Amino acid sequence: MPISVKLDDLLHERRMTLTELADRVGLTLANLSILKTGKAKAIRFSTLEAICRELDCQPGDLLGYEDE
């Protein structure tokens, strides 16, 4: 899939764990893990907003496009 998720990089930069982010945004660890590993097929704007709020980033910081 040409859409990449850079959640690992952002978490590392913010010194935050996936568990801590899951608690802050109100998602299960399993659902956030699916997003982190790039296995998600979709993301709700409300989820994207919550993640960006907690990580103090823009959607473009979290998602990338790489032409195959």
PDB file of N, CA, C and O in Angstrom:
ATOM      1  N   MET A   1       0.853  -1.181   0.000  1.00  0.00           N
ATOM      2  CA  MET A   1       0.000   0.000   0.000  1.00  0.00           C
ATOM      3  C   MET A   1       0.892   1.236   0.000  1.00  0.00           C
ATOM      4  O   MET A   1       1.854   1.301   0.766  1.00  0.00           O
ATOM      5  N   PRO A   2       0.590   2.208  -0.841  1.00  0.00           N
ATOM      6  CA  PRO A   2       1.455   3.389  -0.935  1.00  0.00           C
ATOM      7  C   PRO A   2       1.331   4.369   0.241  1.00  0.00           C
ATOM      8  O   PRO A   2       2.125   5.304   0.338  1.00  0.00           O
ATOM      9  N   ILE A   3       0.357   4.174   1.131  1.00  0.00           N
ATOM     10  CA  ILE A   3       0.221   5.040   2.305  1.00  0.00           C
ATOM     11  C   ILE A   3       1.011   4.419   3.450  1.00  0.00           C
ATOM     12  O   ILE A   3       0.798   3.260   3.807  1.00  0.00           O
ATOM     13  N   SER A   4       1.924   5.199   4.021  1.00  0.00           N
ATOM     14  CA  SER A   4       2.704   4.706   5.154  1.00  0.00           C
ATOM     15  C   SER A   4       2.305   5.465   6.417  1.00  0.00           C
ATOM     16  O   SER A   4       1.932   6.637   6.364  1.00  0.00           O
ATOM     17  N   VAL A   5       2.390   4.781   7.537  1.00  0.00           N
ATOM     18  CA  VAL A   5       2.054   5.368   8.833  1.00  0.00           C
ATOM     19  C   VAL A   5       3.348   5.507   9.620  1.00  0.00           C
ATOM     20  O   VAL A   5       4.060   4.529   9.844  1.00  0.00           O
ATOM     21  N   LYS A   6       3.642   6.724  10.035  1.00  0.00           N
ATOM     22  CA  LYS A   6       4.903   7.018  10.726  1.00  0.00           C
ATOM     23  C   LYS A   6       4.686   7.201  12.231  1.00  0.00           C
ATOM     24  O   LYS A   6       5.331   8.031  12.871  1.00  0.00           O
ATOM     25  N   LEU A   7       3.772   6.414  12.772  1.00  0.00           N
ATOM     26  CA  LEU A   7       3.436   6.542  14.190  1.00  0.00           C
ATOM     27  C   LEU A   7       4.617   6.168  15.086  1.00  0.00           C
ATOM     28  O   LEU A   7       4.850   6.822  16.102  1.00  0.00           O
ATOM     29  N   ASP A   8       5.354   5.136  14.726  1.00  0.00           N
ATOM     30  CA  ASP A   8       6.515   4.729  15.523  1.00  0.00           C
ATOM     31  C   ASP A   8       7.517   5.862  15.678  1.00  0.00           C
ATOM     32  O   ASP A   8       8.011   6.117  16.776  1.00  0.00           O
ATOM     33  N   ASP A   9       7.813   6.539  14.578  1.00  0.00           N
ATOM     34  CA  ASP A   9       8.772   7.643  14.613  1.00  0.00           C
ATOM     35  C   ASP A   9       8.294   8.776  15.519  1.00  0.00           C
ATOM     36  O   ASP A   9       9.070   9.328  16.298  1.00  0.00           O
ATOM     37  N   LEU A  10       7.012   9.115  15.407  1.00  0.00           N
ATOM     38  CA  LEU A  10       6.466  10.198  16.229  1.00  0.00           C
ATOM     39  C   LEU A  10       6.458   9.830  17.706  1.00  0.00           C
ATOM     40  O   LEU A  10       6.768  10.661  18.560  1.00  0.00           O
ATOM     41  N   LEU A  11       6.104   8.590  18.003  1.00  0.00           N
ATOM     42  CA  LEU A  11       6.113   8.151  19.401  1.00  0.00           C
ATOM     43  C   LEU A  11       7.529   8.208  19.973  1.00  0.00           C
ATOM     44  O   LEU A  11       7.730   8.637  21.109  1.00  0.00           O
ATOM     45  N   HIS A  12       8.490   7.780  19.190  1.00  0.00           N
ATOM     46  CA  HIS A  12       9.875   7.796  19.641  1.00  0.00           C
ATOM     47  C   HIS A  12      10.335   9.235  19.899  1.00  0.00           C
ATOM     48  O   HIS A  12      10.958   9.518  20.923  1.00  0.00           O
ATOM     49  N   GLU A  13      10.027  10.134  18.971  1.00  0.00           N
ATOM     50  CA  GLU A  13      10.401  11.541  19.124  1.00  0.00           C
ATOM     51  C   GLU A  13       9.768  12.170  20.361  1.00  0.00           C
ATOM     52  O   GLU A  13      10.380  13.008  21.023  1.00  0.00           O
ATOM     53  N   ARG A  14       8.536  11.758  20.668  1.00  0.00           N
ATOM     54  CA  ARG A  14       7.810  12.340  21.814  1.00  0.00           C
ATOM     55  C   ARG A  14       8.071  11.577  23.110  1.00  0.00           C
ATOM     56  O   ARG A  14       7.578  11.953  24.173  1.00  0.00           O
ATOM     57  N   ARG A  15       8.857  10.492  23.009  1.00  0.00           N
ATOM     58  CA  ARG A  15       9.147   9.630  24.169  1.00  0.00           C
ATOM     59  C   ARG A  15       7.851   9.166  24.836  1.00  0.00           C
ATOM     60  O   ARG A  15       7.668   9.280  26.048  1.00  0.00           O
ATOM     61  N   MET A  16       6.972   8.643  24.002  1.00  0.00           N
ATOM     62  CA  MET A  16       5.670   8.174  24.457  1.00  0.00           C
ATOM     63  C   MET A  16       5.494   6.731  24.004  1.00  0.00           C
ATOM     64  O   MET A  16       5.938   6.354  22.920  1.00  0.00           O
ATOM     65  N   THR A  17       4.847   5.934  24.833  1.00  0.00           N
ATOM     66  CA  THR A  17       4.581   4.550  24.447  1.00  0.00           C
ATOM     67  C   THR A  17       3.248   4.459  23.721  1.00  0.00           C
ATOM     68  O   THR A  17       2.406   5.352  23.813  1.00  0.00           O
ATOM     69  N   LEU A  18       3.080   3.378  23.011  1.00  0.00           N
ATOM     70  CA  LEU A  18       1.814   3.132  22.319  1.00  0.00           C
ATOM     71  C   LEU A  18       0.681   3.008  23.337  1.00  0.00           C
ATOM     72  O   LEU A  18      -0.432   3.475  23.095  1.00  0.00           O
ATOM     73  N   THR A  19       0.965   2.385  24.457  1.00  0.00           N
ATOM     74  CA  THR A  19      -0.037   2.233  25.519  1.00  0.00           C
ATOM     75  C   THR A  19      -0.475   3.588  26.056  1.00  0.00           C
ATOM     76  O   THR A  19      -1.665   3.820  26.270  1.00  0.00           O
ATOM     77  N   GLU A  20       0.475   4.476  26.271  1.00  0.00           N
ATOM     78  CA  GLU A  20       0.145   5.811  26.774  1.00  0.00           C
ATOM     79  C   GLU A  20      -0.708   6.575  25.758  1.00  0.00           C
ATOM     80  O   GLU A  20      -1.680   7.234  26.129  1.00  0.00           O
ATOM     81  N   LEU A  21      -0.345   6.486  24.491  1.00  0.00           N
ATOM     82  CA  LEU A  21      -1.137   7.161  23.458  1.00  0.00           C
ATOM     83  C   LEU A  21      -2.543   6.576  23.386  1.00  0.00           C
ATOM     84  O   LEU A  21      -3.517   7.318  23.256  1.00  0.00           O
ATOM     85  N   ALA A  22      -2.657   5.265  23.469  1.00  0.00           N
ATOM     86  CA  ALA A  22      -3.973   4.614  23.431  1.00  0.00           C
ATOM     87  C   ALA A  22      -4.853   5.131  24.563  1.00  0.00           C
ATOM     88  O   ALA A  22      -6.033   5.411  24.354  1.00  0.00           O
ATOM     89  N   ASP A  23      -4.288   5.259  25.755  1.00  0.00           N
ATOM     90  CA  ASP A  23      -5.049   5.784  26.892  1.00  0.00           C
ATOM     91  C   ASP A  23      -5.479   7.224  26.665  1.00  0.00           C
ATOM     92  O   ASP A  23      -6.605   7.599  26.992  1.00  0.00           O
ATOM     93  N   ARG A  24      -4.596   8.021  26.115  1.00  0.00           N
ATOM     94  CA  ARG A  24      -4.885   9.443  25.912  1.00  0.00           C
ATOM     95  C   ARG A  24      -5.946   9.689  24.847  1.00  0.00           C
ATOM     96  O   ARG A  24      -6.748  10.614  24.974  1.00  0.00           O
ATOM     97  N   VAL A  25      -5.958   8.868  23.797  1.00  0.00           N
ATOM     98  CA  VAL A  25      -6.919   9.104  22.712  1.00  0.00           C
ATOM     99  C   VAL A  25      -8.171   8.251  22.831  1.00  0.00           C
ATOM    100  O   VAL A  25      -9.113   8.426  22.059  1.00  0.00           O
ATOM    101  N   GLY A  26      -8.195   7.325  23.794  1.00  0.00           N
ATOM    102  CA  GLY A  26      -9.394   6.525  24.004  1.00  0.00           C
ATOM    103  C   GLY A  26      -9.567   5.394  23.007  1.00  0.00           C
ATOM    104  O   GLY A  26     -10.694   5.010  22.692  1.00  0.00           O
ATOM    105  N   LEU A  27      -8.468   4.860  22.511  1.00  0.00           N
ATOM    106  CA  LEU A  27      -8.512   3.707  21.610  1.00  0.00           C
ATOM    107  C   LEU A  27      -7.960   2.485  22.323  1.00  0.00           C
ATOM    108  O   LEU A  27      -7.216   2.596  23.297  1.00  0.00           O
ATOM    109  N   THR A  28      -8.337   1.324  21.823  1.00  0.00           N
ATOM    110  CA  THR A  28      -7.734   0.120  22.382  1.00  0.00           C
ATOM    111  C   THR A  28      -6.311   0.014  21.839  1.00  0.00           C
ATOM    112  O   THR A  28      -5.997   0.518  20.760  1.00  0.00           O
ATOM    113  N   LEU A  29      -5.476  -0.642  22.602  1.00  0.00           N
ATOM    114  CA  LEU A  29      -4.100  -0.858  22.185  1.00  0.00           C
ATOM    115  C   LEU A  29      -4.069  -1.667  20.886  1.00  0.00           C
ATOM    116  O   LEU A  29      -3.231  -1.422  20.018  1.00  0.00           O
ATOM    117  N   ALA A  30      -4.972  -2.621  20.759  1.00  0.00           N
ATOM    118  CA  ALA A  30      -5.028  -3.452  19.554  1.00  0.00           C
ATOM    119  C   ALA A  30      -5.329  -2.614  18.311  1.00  0.00           C
ATOM    120  O   ALA A  30      -4.680  -2.791  17.280  1.00  0.00           O
ATOM    121  N   ASN A  31      -6.293  -1.714  18.394  1.00  0.00           N
ATOM    122  CA  ASN A  31      -6.643  -0.881  17.237  1.00  0.00           C
ATOM    123  C   ASN A  31      -5.514   0.078  16.875  1.00  0.00           C
ATOM    124  O   ASN A  31      -5.244   0.302  15.695  1.00  0.00           O
ATOM    125  N   LEU A  32      -4.858   0.639  17.877  1.00  0.00           N
ATOM    126  CA  LEU A  32      -3.751   1.538  17.610  1.00  0.00           C
ATOM    127  C   LEU A  32      -2.568   0.765  17.015  1.00  0.00           C
ATOM    128  O   LEU A  32      -1.842   1.287  16.168  1.00  0.00           O
ATOM    129  N   SER A  33      -2.382  -0.461  17.457  1.00  0.00           N
ATOM    130  CA  SER A  33      -1.320  -1.308  16.923  1.00  0.00           C
ATOM    131  C   SER A  33      -1.563  -1.632  15.449  1.00  0.00           C
ATOM    132  O   SER A  33      -0.620  -1.660  14.658  1.00  0.00           O
ATOM    133  N   ILE A  34      -2.806  -1.873  15.080  1.00  0.00           N
ATOM    134  CA  ILE A  34      -3.158  -2.123  13.681  1.00  0.00           C
ATOM    135  C   ILE A  34      -2.802  -0.911  12.830  1.00  0.00           C
ATOM    136  O   ILE A  34      -2.290  -1.061  11.721  1.00  0.00           O
ATOM    137  N   LEU A  35      -3.068   0.275  13.334  1.00  0.00           N
ATOM    138  CA  LEU A  35      -2.713   1.487  12.615  1.00  0.00           C
ATOM    139  C   LEU A  35      -1.197   1.622  12.511  1.00  0.00           C
ATOM    140  O   LEU A  35      -0.673   1.942  11.445  1.00  0.00           O
ATOM    141  N   LYS A  36      -0.503   1.383  13.601  1.00  0.00           N
ATOM    142  CA  LYS A  36       0.945   1.535  13.648  1.00  0.00           C
ATOM    143  C   LYS A  36       1.657   0.602  12.670  1.00  0.00           C
ATOM    144  O   LYS A  36       2.652   0.986  12.055  1.00  0.00           O
ATOM    145  N   THR A  37       1.159  -0.595  12.532  1.00  0.00           N
ATOM    146  CA  THR A  37       1.814  -1.575  11.662  1.00  0.00           C
ATOM    147  C   THR A  37       1.418  -1.421  10.189  1.00  0.00           C
ATOM    148  O   THR A  37       1.909  -2.159   9.335  1.00  0.00           O
ATOM    149  N   GLY A  38       0.541  -0.472   9.896  1.00  0.00           N
ATOM    150  CA  GLY A  38       0.145  -0.233   8.513  1.00  0.00           C
ATOM    151  C   GLY A  38      -0.899  -1.195   8.001  1.00  0.00           C
ATOM    152  O   GLY A  38      -1.125  -1.268   6.793  1.00  0.00           O
ATOM    153  N   LYS A  39      -1.545  -1.939   8.887  1.00  0.00           N
ATOM    154  CA  LYS A  39      -2.560  -2.912   8.474  1.00  0.00           C
ATOM    155  C   LYS A  39      -3.963  -2.323   8.424  1.00  0.00           C
ATOM    156  O   LYS A  39      -4.898  -2.984   7.972  1.00  0.00           O
ATOM    157  N   ALA A  40      -4.116  -1.084   8.884  1.00  0.00           N
ATOM    158  CA  ALA A  40      -5.433  -0.443   8.882  1.00  0.00           C
ATOM    159  C   ALA A  40      -5.836  -0.101   7.453  1.00  0.00           C
ATOM    160  O   ALA A  40      -5.006   0.318   6.647  1.00  0.00           O
ATOM    161  N   LYS A  41      -7.098  -0.280   7.153  1.00  0.00           N
ATOM    162  CA  LYS A  41      -7.625   0.059   5.831  1.00  0.00           C
ATOM    163  C   LYS A  41      -8.243   1.449   5.800  1.00  0.00           C
ATOM    164  O   LYS A  41      -8.455   2.016   4.728  1.00  0.00           O
ATOM    165  N   ALA A  42      -8.532   1.996   6.977  1.00  0.00           N
ATOM    166  CA  ALA A  42      -9.152   3.315   7.062  1.00  0.00           C
ATOM    167  C   ALA A  42      -8.871   3.902   8.441  1.00  0.00           C
ATOM    168  O   ALA A  42      -8.515   3.182   9.374  1.00  0.00           O
ATOM    169  N   ILE A  43      -9.036   5.217   8.557  1.00  0.00           N
ATOM    170  CA  ILE A  43      -8.918   5.887   9.848  1.00  0.00           C
ATOM    171  C   ILE A  43      -9.975   6.991   9.887  1.00  0.00           C
ATOM    172  O   ILE A  43     -10.150   7.736   8.923  1.00  0.00           O
ATOM    173  N   ARG A  44     -10.655   7.080  10.987  1.00  0.00           N
ATOM    174  CA  ARG A  44     -11.660   8.141  11.148  1.00  0.00           C
ATOM    175  C   ARG A  44     -10.958   9.467  11.379  1.00  0.00           C
ATOM    176  O   ARG A  44      -9.898   9.522  12.003  1.00  0.00           O
ATOM    177  N   PHE A  45     -11.553  10.524  10.873  1.00  0.00           N
ATOM    178  CA  PHE A  45     -10.981  11.847  11.094  1.00  0.00           C
ATOM    179  C   PHE A  45     -10.915  12.171  12.584  1.00  0.00           C
ATOM    180  O   PHE A  45      -9.974  12.826  13.033  1.00  0.00           O
ATOM    181  N   SER A  46     -11.899  11.719  13.352  1.00  0.00           N
ATOM    182  CA  SER A  46     -11.878  11.993  14.794  1.00  0.00           C
ATOM    183  C   SER A  46     -10.687  11.302  15.458  1.00  0.00           C
ATOM    184  O   SER A  46     -10.092  11.848  16.388  1.00  0.00           O
ATOM    185  N   THR A  47     -10.337  10.103  14.984  1.00  0.00           N
ATOM    186  CA  THR A  47      -9.178   9.389  15.511  1.00  0.00           C
ATOM    187  C   THR A  47      -7.899  10.106  15.101  1.00  0.00           C
ATOM    188  O   THR A  47      -6.995  10.288  15.916  1.00  0.00           O
ATOM    189  N   LEU A  48      -7.826  10.510  13.849  1.00  0.00           N
ATOM    190  CA  LEU A  48      -6.672  11.242  13.355  1.00  0.00           C
ATOM    191  C   LEU A  48      -6.488  12.550  14.123  1.00  0.00           C
ATOM    192  O   LEU A  48      -5.369  12.929  14.470  1.00  0.00           O
ATOM    193  N   GLU A  49      -7.587  13.221  14.378  1.00  0.00           N
ATOM    194  CA  GLU A  49      -7.540  14.475  15.142  1.00  0.00           C
ATOM    195  C   GLU A  49      -7.007  14.234  16.550  1.00  0.00           C
ATOM    196  O   GLU A  49      -6.160  14.985  17.034  1.00  0.00           O
ATOM    197  N   ALA A  50      -7.500  13.194  17.203  1.00  0.00           N
ATOM    198  CA  ALA A  50      -7.073  12.898  18.577  1.00  0.00           C
ATOM    199  C   ALA A  50      -5.587  12.545  18.632  1.00  0.00           C
ATOM    200  O   ALA A  50      -4.875  12.987  19.534  1.00  0.00           O
ATOM    201  N   ILE A  51      -5.125  11.758  17.676  1.00  0.00           N
ATOM    202  CA  ILE A  51      -3.704  11.387  17.644  1.00  0.00           C
ATOM    203  C   ILE A  51      -2.843  12.627  17.397  1.00  0.00           C
ATOM    204  O   ILE A  51      -1.830  12.824  18.069  1.00  0.00           O
ATOM    205  N   CYS A  52      -3.242  13.454  16.443  1.00  0.00           N
ATOM    206  CA  CYS A  52      -2.485  14.674  16.163  1.00  0.00           C
ATOM    207  C   CYS A  52      -2.480  15.623  17.355  1.00  0.00           C
ATOM    208  O   CYS A  52      -1.472  16.275  17.625  1.00  0.00           O
ATOM    209  N   ARG A  53      -3.587  15.703  18.058  1.00  0.00           N
ATOM    210  CA  ARG A  53      -3.658  16.553  19.249  1.00  0.00           C
ATOM    211  C   ARG A  53      -2.674  16.081  20.303  1.00  0.00           C
ATOM    212  O   ARG A  53      -1.927  16.884  20.862  1.00  0.00           O
ATOM    213  N   GLU A  54      -2.667  14.789  20.576  1.00  0.00           N
ATOM    214  CA  GLU A  54      -1.811  14.241  21.633  1.00  0.00           C
ATOM    215  C   GLU A  54      -0.337  14.236  21.255  1.00  0.00           C
ATOM    216  O   GLU A  54       0.526  14.378  22.122  1.00  0.00           O
ATOM    217  N   LEU A  55      -0.041  14.075  19.969  1.00  0.00           N
ATOM    218  CA  LEU A  55       1.357  14.053  19.532  1.00  0.00           C
ATOM    219  C   LEU A  55       1.832  15.423  19.046  1.00  0.00           C
ATOM    220  O   LEU A  55       2.986  15.576  18.645  1.00  0.00           O
ATOM    221  N   ASP A  56       0.941  16.416  19.085  1.00  0.00           N
ATOM    222  CA  ASP A  56       1.256  17.771  18.641  1.00  0.00           C
ATOM    223  C   ASP A  56       1.877  17.740  17.244  1.00  0.00           C
ATOM    224  O   ASP A  56       2.995  18.206  17.024  1.00  0.00           O
ATOM    225  N   CYS A  57       1.108  17.173  16.309  1.00  0.00           N
ATOM    226  CA  CYS A  57       1.604  17.036  14.941  1.00  0.00           C
ATOM    227  C   CYS A  57       0.482  17.315  13.952  1.00  0.00           C
ATOM    228  O   CYS A  57      -0.670  17.513  14.338  1.00  0.00           O
ATOM    229  N   GLN A  58       0.827  17.327  12.696  1.00  0.00           N
ATOM    230  CA  GLN A  58      -0.123  17.487  11.608  1.00  0.00           C
ATOM    231  C   GLN A  58      -0.383  16.121  10.980  1.00  0.00           C
ATOM    232  O   GLN A  58       0.459  15.231  11.097  1.00  0.00           O
ATOM    233  N   PRO A  59      -1.529  15.927  10.316  1.00  0.00           N
ATOM    234  CA  PRO A  59      -1.792  14.637   9.668  1.00  0.00           C
ATOM    235  C   PRO A  59      -0.672  14.210   8.723  1.00  0.00           C
ATOM    236  O   PRO A  59      -0.376  13.020   8.615  1.00  0.00           O
ATOM    237  N   GLY A  60      -0.052  15.157   8.044  1.00  0.00           N
ATOM    238  CA  GLY A  60       1.049  14.846   7.141  1.00  0.00           C
ATOM    239  C   GLY A  60       2.294  14.343   7.849  1.00  0.00           C
ATOM    240  O   GLY A  60       3.137  13.686   7.238  1.00  0.00           O
ATOM    241  N   ASP A  61       2.414  14.650   9.142  1.00  0.00           N
ATOM    242  CA  ASP A  61       3.527  14.119   9.928  1.00  0.00           C
ATOM    243  C   ASP A  61       3.308  12.647  10.243  1.00  0.00           C
ATOM    244  O   ASP A  61       4.263  11.896  10.439  1.00  0.00           O
ATOM    245  N   LEU A  62       2.058  12.245  10.290  1.00  0.00           N
ATOM    246  CA  LEU A  62       1.682  10.886  10.660  1.00  0.00           C
ATOM    247  C   LEU A  62       1.559   9.962   9.451  1.00  0.00           C
ATOM    248  O   LEU A  62       1.874   8.774   9.532  1.00  0.00           O
ATOM    249  N   LEU A  63       1.102  10.513   8.340  1.00  0.00           N
ATOM    250  CA  LEU A  63       0.861   9.705   7.137  1.00  0.00           C
ATOM    251  C   LEU A  63       1.757  10.165   6.000  1.00  0.00           C
ATOM    252  O   LEU A  63       2.028  11.357   5.853  1.00  0.00           O
ATOM    253  N   GLY A  64       2.208   9.225   5.209  1.00  0.00           N
ATOM    254  CA  GLY A  64       3.021   9.551   4.046  1.00  0.00           C
ATOM    255  C   GLY A  64       2.522   8.793   2.833  1.00  0.00           C
ATOM    256  O   GLY A  64       1.805   7.800   2.959  1.00  0.00           O
ATOM    257  N   TYR A  65       2.905   9.265   1.658  1.00  0.00           N
ATOM    258  CA  TYR A  65       2.544   8.605   0.410  1.00  0.00           C
ATOM    259  C   TYR A  65       3.818   8.253  -0.335  1.00  0.00           C
ATOM    260  O   TYR A  65       4.651   9.117  -0.608  1.00  0.00           O
ATOM    261  N   GLU A  66       3.960   6.988  -0.659  1.00  0.00           N
ATOM    262  CA  GLU A  66       5.130   6.530  -1.405  1.00  0.00           C
ATOM    263  C   GLU A  66       4.633   5.796  -2.647  1.00  0.00           C
ATOM    264  O   GLU A  66       4.024   4.730  -2.555  1.00  0.00           O
ATOM    265  N   ASP A  67       4.899   6.376  -3.785  1.00  0.00           N
ATOM    266  CA  ASP A  67       4.451   5.785  -5.049  1.00  0.00           C
ATOM    267  C   ASP A  67       5.128   4.436  -5.248  1.00  0.00           C
ATOM    268  O   ASP A  67       6.342   4.298  -5.101  1.00  0.00           O
ATOM    269  N   GLU A  68       4.311   3.447  -5.584  1.00  0.00           N
ATOM    270  CA  GLU A  68       4.848   2.086  -5.727  1.00  0.00           C
ATOM    271  C   GLU A  68       5.584   1.939  -7.018  1.00  0.00           C
ATOM    272  O   GLU A  68       6.106   0.864  -7.312  1.00  0.00           O
TER     273      GLU A  68
END
